[in-house]
Amino acid sequence: MKARTLAVCLLATPAFGATSEPLSLFGISAGKNTLSVPMQVVILLTLMTLLPAAVMSITPFLRITVVLHFLRQALGTQTTPSNQVLLGLALFLTILIMQPVAAEMYHRGWEPMENGKLTTEQAMTEAAQPLRQFLARFAREKDIRLFLELAHAPAPRSRADLDLKILIPAYILSELKTGFQIGAVLFLPFLVIDLVVASVTLSVGMVQLPPVMISAPFKILLFVLVDGWNLVVGSLMRSFYQ
């Protein structure tokens, strides 16, 4: 509490507001032609709040979480694995896939800007190129045409010329469709087990015991015998490297 109070007092003093060096570390300046420091802090915090949602939407995290959710529903294990475990697995798989893209963005944008070779706007443009190429690989042409029509934008010469405001929502729709397709395929073998168990229990007159309770151990056993986690995660990872 003392440290927080001290920080608030420092921010409130004119001397701190007049000094731009500490704030310049966060890209905040206190010049005459810029916004006030409190307004810049509010904008920065707002962008940081929206950053996790943006990162989850423009990375493989979207497809991986959708597929893992469908897998858990197909197994019928309710909350096992827990949401934290599934999100952690999806996060580390996303880092593994996006590491080359992030490294290229760093080398093309951040390093030249640090060395004074590029301005901030030029660095952002250069850093966006690897991300644009990654998104264009998985965005369907149908979804791209949809958002080009909605935005009343002219068709580009190639996918490399697509604007991110068109490419990002097209990528999200494409990933949602792909995730649902994979989830539907995952459901099929477990659905067969549910149907077989339900027909057997009804034929022998076991109406008091829900068929789901009987089929759950068989589904888990089948998933373990075929090494399901290895197959699912391996297929997901290979789908991004094709």
ABEGO torsion letter per residue (X at the ends): XAAAAAAAAAAABAAAAABAAAAAAAGBBABAABBBAAAAAAAAAAAAAAAAAAAAAABAAAAAAAAAAAAAAAAGAGAOBBAAAAAAAAAAAAAAAAAAAAAAAAAAAAAAAAAGABBAAAAAAAAAAAAAAAAAAABBAAAAAAAAAAAGBBBBABAAABBAAAAAAAAAAAAAAAAAAAAAAAAAAAAAAAAAAAAAAAAAGBAABBAAAAAAAAAAAAAAAAGAAAAAAAAAAAAAAX
